[in-house]
């Protein structure tokens, strides 16, 4: 078999050559070329079901031919729906985890310590783990592929980024851990301080593992291998839930970050197997910085800065929850937010990775992307709005059914029923915000992310301060929704300017080519 063919996985012994020939025949029947003889068989009649299943497995798990091969890629909507189904099947445990935590740990000062500690690390560590998640690495890798430098310069870029992630991520997470330990000493004392101190080193290692995992996800998304992530996530969630179920009685709440770290390690192993083993992507570790890496650093600096600013919001919300005068109020606010965010998490896991890759591909090949962005906005906002209305209608029986068990009390569930509608108001705007942010990244317009982060954090702080006194926890949830709405509107206005510049660049490129 020639080197540019990718062999079929051991799950099906059918050679990829046959699948490619069938696809070539299908293409010829739709667009016949002059003086070209079609293969003497008919795809629909002669291809056995096993061959079709093999091609599907190759596509879903990233085990088939690379992008240079004859593989017809489904539309943005179809791929997103397939990925959504895979996320629902393989990552249902993610949605169930907050329910299990509520049943196992309820609400207490210990849960508040855990959620505040995590919120603090999520804010400070956003400089580590947000670098690759739906970032400029995807358009940069697509540009290298369009220039035919996928396994040459592209391999050096991937290896350099992974090496820098391990080295600088480890150093930065250590610094964050020292600063976090000092700040916790000012906030807590006694048993609460001891609990927070136990979590600090675990979260430090967790941040590095998370950044490595998002690196592999970004690389596979650039290869259009979106389905490896939900499969890896299924193994990770199973590991996390299994460890918590086994050890939560003996170790207490500290088992949550330990189990989360173990899940990340398992996920990295699965993703690395697909990227390095099945796809054969080369990543020689090096600390050299070729030009695409330097360009990525410039772009991602703005993205990481904006992400760090927005991640201060959960910390502010947790601090403001203390003024609401509700025992475990920060925990209740977090649980309500988790329930509402299930809707947008499905969007983030299905449409957004595909959208970023598709937009990057279209821009790399000089295509206009305005219609693609608007279609993505329409679908995401419409679906999220309908889903929010459905959850609002059934919120009382839903929350009682899933939370009123174990250590969670009825009074806490009743408060969550009151809080949830205010979180749901911002779900559709947040979906629009996420779509628009990916569009800006694909346009390499990342420099606006810092100013958008400042706007996001400022609005949330002002709304929190104004609404917490008259409305309590409900006001904090409403503050989040209002912030999402305003930021989405500003993103949309600024996107129009970016699309206009992209159209001018495409026109100039076509003029030079002519």
Phi, psi and omega per residue, in radians:
X1 nan 2.316 3.137
X2 -1.016 2.742 -3.071
X3 -1.152 -0.485 -3.088
X4 -1.431 0.056 3.018
X5 -1.610 2.556 3.080
X6 -1.873 2.202 -3.066
X7 -1.249 2.687 3.113
X8 -1.217 2.679 3.105
X9 -1.241 2.914 3.135
X10 -1.232 -0.168 3.107
X11 -1.213 -0.411 3.117
X12 -2.571 2.279 -3.037
X13 -1.547 0.236 -3.111
X14 -1.439 2.204 -3.113
X15 -1.133 2.520 3.073
X16 -1.086 -0.435 -3.141
X17 -1.008 -0.730 -3.118
X18 -1.165 -0.746 3.132
X19 -1.071 -0.739 -3.130
X20 -1.153 -0.692 3.110
X21 -1.111 -0.672 3.100
X22 -1.105 -0.739 3.118
X23 -1.144 -0.691 3.104
X24 -1.067 -0.711 3.105
X25 -1.123 -0.716 3.115
X26 -1.086 -0.716 3.126
X27 -1.149 -0.719 -3.126
X28 -1.120 -0.612 -3.129
X29 -1.199 -0.530 3.114
X30 -1.440 -0.673 -3.102
X31 -2.260 1.303 -3.072
X32 -1.104 2.361 3.080
X33 -1.723 2.621 -3.120
X34 -1.191 2.461 3.094
X35 1.027 0.552 3.103
X36 -2.091 2.265 -3.084
X37 -1.610 2.160 -3.126
X38 -1.360 2.622 3.085
X39 -1.036 2.555 -3.053
X40 -1.427 0.769 3.041
X41 -2.597 2.759 -3.091
X42 -1.872 2.238 -3.050
X43 -1.039 -0.896 -3.031
X44 -1.139 -0.530 -3.060
X45 -1.574 -0.671 -2.914
X46 -1.787 -0.355 -3.093
X47 -1.344 2.130 -3.139
X48 -1.201 2.760 -3.108
X49 -1.057 -0.556 -3.132
X50 -1.094 -0.609 -3.137
X51 -1.187 -0.712 3.106
X52 -1.101 -0.775 3.133
X53 -1.090 -0.646 3.124
X54 -1.097 -0.777 -3.140
X55 -1.115 -0.641 3.109
X56 -1.142 -0.771 3.123
X57 -1.074 -0.723 3.122
X58 -1.054 -0.744 -3.112
X59 -1.195 -0.811 -3.031
X60 -1.160 -0.746 -3.006
X61 -1.736 0.075 3.106
X62 1.273 0.474 -3.071
X63 -1.821 0.034 -3.051
X64 -1.734 -2.665 -3.048
X65 -1.194 2.662 3.123
X66 -1.356 3.120 -3.005
X67 -1.169 -0.351 3.125
X68 -1.320 -0.089 -3.070
X69 -1.638 3.049 -3.116
X70 -1.418 1.384 3.106
X71 -2.205 2.022 -3.137
X72 -1.338 2.141 -3.089
X73 -1.572 2.307 3.121
X74 -1.142 2.974 3.135
X75 -1.200 2.921 3.126
X76 -1.010 -0.807 -3.101
X77 -1.149 -0.784 -3.099
X78 -1.129 -0.769 3.120
X79 -1.090 -0.723 -3.141
X80 -1.114 -0.703 3.126
X81 -1.171 -0.700 3.069
X82 -1.098 -0.737 3.129
X83 -1.170 -0.648 3.083
X84 -1.061 -0.771 3.108
X85 -1.080 -0.708 3.111
X86 -1.139 -0.694 3.120
X87 -1.116 -0.733 -3.137
X88 -1.102 -0.735 -3.094
X89 -1.253 -0.855 -2.992
X90 -1.515 -0.383 -3.042
X91 -2.140 0.505 3.068
X92 -1.074 -0.473 3.129
X93 -1.089 -0.531 3.086
X94 -1.056 -0.757 3.137
X95 -1.209 -0.553 -3.107
X96 -1.413 -0.310 -3.047
X97 -1.052 -0.809 3.092
X98 -1.038 -0.591 3.116
X99 -1.177 -0.735 3.118
X100 -1.149 -0.696 3.109
X101 -1.119 -0.698 3.111
X102 -1.116 -0.678 -3.141
X103 -1.233 -0.659 -3.082
X104 -1.424 -0.575 -3.017
X105 -2.100 -0.288 3.130
X106 1.087 -2.459 3.062
X107 -2.266 2.361 -3.090
X108 -2.886 3.125 3.062
X109 -1.125 -0.574 3.130
X110 -1.153 -0.719 3.110
X111 -1.166 -0.628 3.082
X112 -1.123 -0.688 3.099
X113 -1.086 -0.784 -3.137
X114 -1.077 -0.865 -3.062
X115 -1.185 -0.593 3.077
X116 -1.203 -0.719 3.119
X117 -1.058 -0.773 3.117
X118 -1.139 -0.731 3.136
X119 -1.079 -0.697 3.133
X120 -1.139 -0.758 3.124
X121 -1.206 -0.632 3.108
X122 -1.089 -0.642 3.107
X123 -1.247 -0.974 -3.082
X124 -1.163 -0.635 -3.097
X125 -1.471 0.024 3.124
X126 -1.084 -0.429 3.063
X127 -1.174 -0.333 3.135
X128 -1.657 -1.027 -2.902
X129 -1.586 -0.121 3.123
X130 -1.658 0.043 -3.021
X131 -1.125 -0.687 -3.027
X132 -1.801 -0.282 -3.026
X133 -1.213 1.930 -3.124
X134 0.850 0.863 -3.027
X135 -1.954 -2.980 -3.088
X136 -1.195 -0.137 3.126
X137 -1.097 -0.590 -3.113
X138 -1.162 -0.920 3.087
X139 -1.084 -0.559 3.120
X140 -1.165 -0.801 3.102
X141 -1.123 -0.622 3.096
X142 -1.181 -0.631 3.065
X143 -1.090 -0.738 3.119
X144 -1.103 -0.691 3.114
X145 -1.134 -0.749 -3.135
X146 -1.083 -0.489 3.114
X147 -1.581 0.045 3.112
X148 1.345 0.416 -3.103
X149 -1.990 0.580 -3.012
X150 -1.139 -0.840 -3.072
X151 -1.751 -0.041 3.064
X152 -1.663 -1.600 3.087
X153 -1.079 -0.602 3.130
X154 -1.036 -0.709 3.116
X155 -1.113 -0.730 3.109
X156 -1.120 -0.661 3.130
X157 -1.130 -0.816 3.136
X158 -1.084 -0.781 3.139
X159 -1.131 -0.676 3.120
X160 -1.142 -0.767 -3.140
X161 -1.117 -0.708 3.127
X162 -1.166 -0.746 3.131
X163 -1.112 -0.770 3.118
X164 -1.143 -0.595 3.101
X165 -1.099 -0.795 -3.132
X166 -1.150 -0.772 -3.049
X167 -1.290 -1.039 -3.080
X168 -1.261 -0.532 3.059
X169 -1.086 -0.722 3.098
X170 -1.119 -0.747 3.132
X171 -1.140 -0.818 -3.081
X172 -1.164 -0.697 3.130
X173 -1.147 -0.563 3.074
X174 -1.145 -0.742 3.108
X175 -1.106 -0.756 3.114
X176 -1.047 -0.710 3.136
X177 -1.087 -0.728 3.120
X178 -1.120 -0.795 3.133
X179 -1.124 -0.681 3.136
X180 -1.138 -0.737 3.132
X181 -1.065 -0.700 3.114
X182 -1.150 -0.722 -3.138
X183 -1.208 -0.613 3.116
X184 -1.173 -0.548 3.110
X185 -1.134 -0.491 3.087
X186 -1.403 -0.477 -3.064
X187 -1.600 -0.648 -3.015
X188 -2.050 2.897 2.973
X189 -2.634 2.939 3.082
X190 1.106 -2.378 -3.073
X191 -1.139 -0.596 3.141
X192 -1.160 -0.698 3.097
X193 -1.145 -0.716 3.124
X194 -1.090 -0.692 3.128
X195 -1.145 -0.809 3.128
X196 -1.087 -0.676 -3.134
X197 -1.133 -0.621 3.101
X198 -1.120 -0.580 -3.069
X199 -1.388 -0.376 -3.019
X200 -1.021 -0.974 -3.119
X201 -1.106 -0.554 3.134
X202 -1.142 -0.805 3.139
X203 -1.147 -0.558 3.111
X204 -1.079 -0.829 3.114
X205 -1.184 -0.637 -3.134
X206 -1.047 -0.696 -3.124
X207 -1.100 -0.727 3.114
X208 -1.135 -0.774 3.118
X209 -1.076 -0.683 3.136
X210 -1.126 -0.690 3.137
X211 -1.191 -0.637 3.088
X212 -1.152 -0.726 3.121
X213 -1.092 -0.778 3.134
X214 -1.172 -0.484 3.043
X215 -1.094 -0.856 -3.138
X216 -1.129 -0.653 3.109
X217 -1.094 -0.759 3.139
X218 -1.099 -0.744 3.125
X219 -1.083 -0.768 -3.140
X220 -1.210 -0.602 3.063
X221 -1.122 -0.681 3.082
X222 -1.107 -0.472 3.066
X223 -1.501 0.047 -3.074
X224 1.102 0.559 3.074
X225 -1.853 1.214 -3.022
X226 -1.298 -0.405 -2.949
X227 -1.505 -0.160 3.070
X228 -1.158 -0.591 -3.093
X229 -1.128 -0.863 3.107
X230 -1.095 -0.573 3.092
X231 -1.148 -0.805 3.089
X232 -1.093 -0.670 3.116
X233 -1.096 -0.590 3.117
X234 -1.114 -0.762 3.082
X235 -1.111 -0.678 -3.127
X236 -1.146 -0.807 -3.124
X237 -1.131 -0.711 3.115
X238 -1.055 -0.715 3.099
X239 -1.120 -0.809 -3.106
X240 -1.093 -0.897 -3.104
X241 -1.116 -0.709 3.140
X242 -1.077 -0.757 3.138
X243 -1.168 -0.720 3.140
X244 -1.146 -0.754 3.126
X245 -1.072 -0.629 -3.087
X246 -1.324 -0.687 -2.920
X247 -2.044 0.072 -3.048
X248 -1.167 -0.496 3.141
X249 -1.270 -0.744 -3.070
X250 -1.413 -0.640 -3.074
X251 -1.755 -0.285 -3.131
X252 1.325 -2.744 -2.991
X253 -1.229 -0.274 3.128
X254 -1.154 -0.300 3.115
X255 -1.181 -0.375 -3.101
X256 -1.088 -0.943 3.107
X257 -1.157 -0.557 3.103
X258 -1.098 -0.822 -3.137
X259 -1.159 -0.659 3.106
X260 -1.093 -0.707 3.098
X261 -1.104 -0.764 3.108
X262 -1.073 -0.686 3.099
X263 -1.107 -0.686 3.113
X264 -1.109 -0.710 3.140
X265 -1.094 -0.747 3.108
X266 -1.106 -0.755 3.132
X267 -1.073 -0.737 3.116
X268 -1.055 -0.730 -3.133
X269 -1.061 -0.748 -3.137
X270 -1.171 -0.801 -3.120
X271 -1.131 -0.709 3.115
X272 -1.129 -0.631 3.096
X273 -1.067 -0.765 -3.140
X274 -1.194 -0.825 -3.054
X275 -1.214 -0.864 -3.047
X276 -1.480 -0.654 -3.080
X277 -1.510 -1.066 -3.032
X278 -1.289 -0.771 -3.132
X279 -1.510 -0.286 3.104
X280 1.180 0.509 3.120
X281 -1.272 2.310 3.133
X282 -1.568 2.396 3.111
X283 -2.482 1.199 3.132
X284 -1.164 2.097 -3.077
X285 -1.162 2.237 3.139
X286 -2.744 2.607 3.089
X287 -1.717 0.142 3.026
X288 -1.219 2.777 -3.064
X289 -2.244 1.507 3.057
X290 -1.110 2.916 -3.024
X291 -0.954 -0.757 3.119
X292 -1.067 -0.539 3.099
X293 -1.206 -0.751 3.109
X294 -1.104 -0.678 3.097
X295 -1.135 -0.710 3.102
X296 -1.067 -0.727 -3.135
X297 -1.081 -0.724 3.130
X298 -1.113 -0.763 -3.115
X299 -1.218 -0.755 -3.024
X300 -1.311 -0.347 3.096
X301 -1.048 -0.733 3.105
X302 -1.214 -0.712 3.124
X303 -1.093 -0.796 -3.136
X304 -1.160 -0.655 3.104
X305 -1.113 -0.775 3.088
X306 -1.122 -0.710 3.113
X307 -1.122 -0.690 3.118
X308 -1.113 -0.679 3.140
X309 -1.160 -0.703 -3.137
X310 -1.250 -0.468 -3.130
X311 -1.343 -0.050 2.985
X312 -1.302 -0.325 -3.091
X313 -1.035 -0.843 3.099
X314 -1.064 -0.587 3.101
X315 -1.146 -0.798 3.111
X316 -1.088 -0.739 3.135
X317 -1.068 -0.727 3.135
X318 -1.163 -0.670 3.096
X319 -1.155 -0.781 -3.140
X320 -1.146 -0.520 3.134
X321 -1.068 -0.467 3.093
X322 -1.133 -0.455 3.129
X323 -1.411 -0.156 -3.138
X324 -1.345 -0.237 3.087
X325 1.229 0.522 -3.135
X326 -2.041 2.216 3.095
X327 -1.136 2.217 -3.078
X328 1.218 0.387 -3.101
X329 -1.089 -0.671 3.104
X330 -1.095 -0.650 3.111
X331 -1.167 -0.772 3.130
X332 -1.086 -0.720 3.107
X333 -1.091 -0.701 3.129
X334 -1.165 -0.761 3.131
X335 -1.077 -0.740 3.108
X336 -1.099 -0.739 3.086
X337 -1.114 -0.637 3.115
X338 -1.122 -0.720 -3.140
X339 -1.095 -0.828 -3.128
X340 -1.173 -0.592 -3.082
X341 -1.316 -0.168 3.053
X342 -1.005 -0.654 -3.116
X343 -1.130 -0.843 -3.121
X344 -1.318 -0.434 3.106
X345 -1.153 -0.594 3.055
X346 -1.150 -0.672 3.073
X347 -1.104 -0.791 -3.135
X348 -1.099 -0.583 -3.078
X349 -1.496 -0.262 -3.061
X350 -2.031 -1.172 -3.036
X351 -1.252 -0.760 -2.925
X352 -1.152 -0.770 3.088
X353 -1.078 -0.693 3.121
X354 -1.157 -0.750 -3.122
X355 -1.048 -0.800 -3.121
X356 -1.088 -0.748 3.138
X357 -1.166 -0.746 -3.130
X358 -1.137 -0.804 3.122
X359 -1.092 -0.710 3.129
X360 -1.110 -0.731 3.097
X361 -1.081 -0.817 -3.102
X362 -1.100 -0.726 3.130
X363 -1.193 -0.659 3.130
X364 -1.118 -0.484 3.139
X365 -1.793 0.287 3.007
X366 1.292 0.534 -3.141
X367 -1.782 2.641 3.059
X368 -1.324 2.534 -3.027
X369 -2.125 0.060 -3.059
X370 -1.023 -0.833 -3.106
X371 -1.104 -0.668 3.121
X372 -1.090 -0.761 3.137
X373 -1.125 -0.772 -3.103
X374 -1.160 -0.670 3.071
X375 -1.103 -0.735 3.116
X376 -1.100 -0.686 3.093
X377 -1.102 -0.808 -3.114
X378 -1.078 -0.822 -3.128
X379 -1.138 -0.801 -3.058
X380 -1.173 -0.804 -3.124
X381 -1.162 -0.722 3.136
X382 -1.111 -0.797 -3.132
X383 -1.163 -0.754 -3.126
X384 -1.160 -0.663 3.111
X385 -1.119 -0.767 3.122
X386 -1.127 -0.740 3.127
X387 -1.135 -0.646 3.122
X388 -1.127 -0.728 3.096
X389 -1.086 -0.680 3.129
X390 -1.144 -0.805 3.134
X391 -1.113 -0.674 3.103
X392 -1.054 -0.723 -3.085
X393 -1.162 -0.567 -3.054
X394 -1.945 0.293 -2.990
X395 -1.069 -0.717 -3.081
X396 -1.114 -0.997 3.105
X397 -1.122 -0.567 -3.134
X398 -1.122 -0.895 -3.104
X399 -1.158 -0.657 3.114
X400 -1.163 -0.650 -3.107
X401 -1.193 -0.650 -3.020
X402 -1.675 -0.451 -3.072
X403 -1.852 -0.472 -3.019
X404 -1.421 1.285 3.123
X405 -2.824 2.858 3.118
X406 1.101 -2.261 -3.062
X407 -1.492 -0.166 -3.099
X408 -1.371 2.333 -3.088
X409 -1.672 2.831 -3.096
X410 -1.132 -0.631 3.129
X411 -1.102 -0.674 3.104
X412 -1.145 -0.704 3.122
X413 -1.150 -0.689 3.107
X414 -1.072 -0.689 3.100
X415 -1.155 -0.656 3.095
X416 -1.119 -0.632 3.092
X417 -1.079 -0.626 3.102
X418 -1.279 -0.575 -3.051
X419 -1.387 -0.684 -2.956
X420 -0.960 -0.746 -3.128
X421 -0.983 -0.577 -3.124
X422 -1.279 -0.522 3.006
X423 -1.244 -0.665 -3.095
X424 -1.151 -0.475 3.125
X425 -1.023 -0.504 -3.071
X426 -1.720 0.110 -3.054
X427 -1.200 -0.873 3.131
X428 -1.109 -0.793 3.059
X429 -1.039 -0.645 3.125
X430 -1.159 -0.659 3.064
X431 -1.069 -0.757 3.081
X432 -1.077 -0.723 3.121
X433 -1.020 -0.782 -3.115
X434 -1.128 -0.744 3.114
X435 -1.093 -0.798 -3.103
X436 -1.162 -0.636 3.105
X437 -1.104 -0.733 3.109
X438 -1.145 -0.618 3.099
X439 -1.102 -0.729 3.102
X440 -1.112 -0.679 3.121
X441 -1.116 -0.778 3.118
X442 -1.069 -0.591 3.099
X443 -1.368 0.013 -3.066
X444 0.997 0.653 3.124
X445 -1.794 0.666 -3.020
X446 -1.221 -0.274 -3.079
X447 -1.110 -0.337 -3.131
X448 -1.414 -0.155 -3.010
X449 -1.150 -0.559 3.126
X450 -1.158 -0.822 -3.141
X451 -1.131 -0.631 3.086
X452 -1.193 -0.619 3.064
X453 -1.131 -0.710 3.088
X454 -1.082 -0.774 3.109
X455 -1.054 -0.799 -3.117
X456 -1.047 -0.905 -3.101
X457 -1.146 -0.667 -3.123
X458 -1.155 -0.784 3.126
X459 -1.077 -0.767 -3.125
X460 -1.098 -0.712 3.135
X461 -1.131 -0.777 -3.123
X462 -1.149 -0.825 -3.132
X463 -1.113 -0.680 3.092
X464 -1.033 -0.843 -3.086
X465 -1.118 -0.630 -3.102
X466 -1.341 -0.661 -2.948
X467 -1.696 -0.307 -3.039
X468 -1.190 -0.599 -3.098
X469 -1.258 -0.848 -3.120
X470 -1.354 -0.448 -3.006
X471 -2.082 -0.162 3.127
X472 1.163 -2.400 -3.127
X473 -1.104 -0.566 3.087
X474 -1.083 -0.637 3.119
X475 -1.144 -0.639 3.107
X476 -1.168 -0.669 3.082
X477 -1.158 -0.728 3.107
X478 -1.130 -0.625 3.091
X479 -1.022 -0.763 3.114
X480 -1.070 -0.760 -3.119
X481 -1.153 -0.751 3.122
X482 -1.113 -0.674 3.105
X483 -1.075 -0.785 3.125
X484 -1.058 -0.716 -3.109
X485 -1.109 -0.847 -3.082
X486 -1.181 -0.738 -3.135
X487 -1.125 -0.679 3.110
X488 -1.087 -0.722 3.123
X489 -1.108 -0.702 3.120
X490 -1.192 -0.715 3.069
X491 -0.993 -0.747 -3.106
X492 -1.129 -0.748 3.122
X493 -1.071 -0.756 -3.095
X494 -1.307 -0.435 3.096
X495 -1.140 -0.672 -3.126
X496 -1.027 -0.665 3.096
X497 -1.165 -0.717 3.129
X498 -1.150 -0.693 3.099
X499 -1.130 -0.650 3.110
X500 -1.112 -0.733 3.099
X501 -1.132 -0.694 3.123
X502 -1.120 -0.705 3.106
X503 -1.094 -0.702 3.105
X504 -1.119 -0.703 3.132
X505 -1.141 -0.698 3.116
X506 -1.134 -0.751 3.121
X507 -1.087 -0.716 3.121
X508 -1.132 -0.689 3.127
X509 -1.138 -0.729 3.108
X510 -1.145 -0.639 3.124
X511 -1.144 -0.714 3.129
X512 -1.194 -0.650 3.131
X513 -1.157 -0.607 3.130
X514 -1.246 nan nan
